[in-house]
Amino acid sequence: MRIVEHIIRAIVDTIPEIQLNGNLSAKPKFHWGDEKELNRYIALKNEESYPLIWLLPDSDKSEVWDGRRVVRDCTFIIATREVRKELFNDQRYIKTFDLVLNPLTENLIYGLSTSNITDRMNEGWTITKFPNYSADSEANGTIDYWDAIKLDISIRFYGDVQCLKPILY
């Protein structure tokens, strides 16, 4: 049986550091779970949580009886911390989307699409951008200030983590 979360973690671990600002870069962090787990993760990890790739819970669908090939409609939240509430969306796109979120999303899609243990079920995916997705909003339950991208993508998982070959980004 394939453990989707372990496979995604291994692929995220291959993604290079992302430039956060002029002199700071960081490797993306990966975790998964519901809203309660997300808030607990952020509370415990604080600023070390970012940039964050979060996988929301969903069902694994087995393509064969023994679970060696699994398909999941993955929903990822790719987020970075942005505490400057005074920024307008055009500034947020330059400071966080262009610099951090878009490249990180592209690398995640590329890694999931080109690894030797996963592939996309179809050519498309859906991206929704959330500038100023913050703790002040009643529409979400995060406990931090974010700019974020939601990525919906359907992935087939068919290999073991120990078989993952290097991915060149």
Secondary structure, DSSP 8 states (H G I E B T S, - for coil): ---HHHHHHHHHHHS--EEEETTEEE--EEEE--HHHHHHHHHHHGGGG-SEEEE-----EESSTTSSSEEEEEEEEEEEE---TT--HHHHIIIIIIIIIHHHHHHHHHHHHHSTTEEESSS--EEEEEEEE-TT-TT---SS-EEEEEEEEEEEE-S-GGG------
